[in-house]
Amino acid sequence: MRKLIQTFSHLFLPLSVMILLIIINLIKGADYFSISLVNGALYGNIPNILFGASELVILSIGMTLVTAASRGQDISIGESATITSAVFVMFVLQASEVTLFTIVIAFLLSCVVGLALGAFNGTLVSVFKVQPMVASLILFTGGRSIAFMIDGKLSPILANDISNQIGTVIPGVPIQTPIILTVVFIVLVAVLFKTTTLKLYVEAVGINPNAARLNGINPKKIIFLTFLIMGVCSAVAGFIAVNKAGRHDSVNLLKLIMMDAILAVAIGGNSLGGGKFSITGSIIGAYTIEMLNRTLLRLEIEPAMIKVFKAIFIIILMVVASPVVRVFAKKTLDRVRNWRSPSSQSAKLTTTNIPTRKEQ
């Protein structure tokens, strides 16, 4: 029961924000939950949110692990995804015939590149003790130039049916393919946590690396491993994004998505200073951000002004979720409980009924 209460309190912020956004959308239009079948696929506000947040959900999972273990953030995830997707596209285009086997091999190759990029950042952080944001700043600065060199600055187009089905829908399957891929990835991560002690080790290293070392846990290996996982997450997100777009755009593919990924981790109730974490909270946070973006568009706010409103919303959210406000709310709630509790009231009455020394 206590564990259930702790989980609910941990997810209170992302769930409350999501409910607030749903209420706003319901006020704006009663057809918010309507879903229709168009050309064999489900479309509507909910499917569109699940579809649009696919890459962000996957990247938020990796960002959560990196943040929890290294007490910092990887700001190069968008650039890493651009590089891995460039490798994927160039391999597919060089194939004489595009088959499912070709797509799978190209995807696995992009994952290997993602592992290499994660290993680069992870080595700087775990071995050379470079701050995660500074270490990932290298790829953040030069990553898109590397992608340009790979795709030849041509923005190549994926003109084949298999890539189109991966980015949209598979004939006969009503759910959009990116949604299915995201669910499969979440299930794999859940199985990984269920069958290994990875979550425990990551939290132990994030809370106190010295204590973790004394208990037989190697902090360097754990931090390095989280960056490897982040590299795979970047490769998967890049794979989904480039198939969605149908072409490789080194300039705009997942541009500045690391900001939303970091925000998703924060909205999910996770500390950006490392330690305990909730993958579920980060996933809900990612979908909340996508819902916020679509809500602002639904409110007919100009695209140029969306970032301003989004920034204001984030400021309010972060202030509400800040430790200062939490402590104040807890103290206020404790005072209300003590004032209303029968034991405290009877104690007050007993105290007032005791005669003073002068009365005696």
Sequence and secondary structure as in RCSB ss.txt:
>XXXX:A:sequence
MRKLIQTFSHLFLPLSVMILLIIINLIKGADYFSISLVNGALYGNIPNILFGASELVILSIGMTLVTAASRGQDI
SIGESATITSAVFVMFVLQASEVTLFTIVIAFLLSCVVGLALGAFNGTLVSVFKVQPMVASLILFTGGRSIAFMI
DGKLSPILANDISNQIGTVIPGVPIQTPIILTVVFIVLVAVLFKTTTLKLYVEAVGINPNAARLNGINPKKIIFL
TFLIMGVCSAVAGFIAVNKAGRHDSVNLLKLIMMDAILAVAIGGNSLGGGKFSITGSIIGAYTIEMLNRTLLRLE
IEPAMIKVFKAIFIIILMVVASPVVRVFAKKTLDRVRNWRSPSSQSAKLTTTNIPTRKEQ
>XXXX:A:secstr
 HHHHHHHHHTHHHHHHHHHHHHHHHHH TTTT EEEETTEEEEHHHHHHHHTHHHHHHHHHHHHHHHHHSS  T
THHHHHHHHHHHHHHHHHHSSS  HHHHHHHHHHHHHHHHHHHHHHHHHHHTS   HHHHHHHHHHHHHHHHHHH
HTTS  B  SHHHHHHHS  TT  S HHHHHHHHHHHHHHHHHHHSSHHHHHHHHHH HHHHHHTT  HHHHHHH
HHHHHHHHHHHHHHHHHHHHTB  TTTTTTTHHHHHHHHHHHTT  TT SS  HHHHHHHHHHHHHHHHHHHHTT
  HHHHHHHHHHHHHHHHHHTSHHHHHHHHHHHHHHHHHH HHHHHHHHHHHHS  TTT 
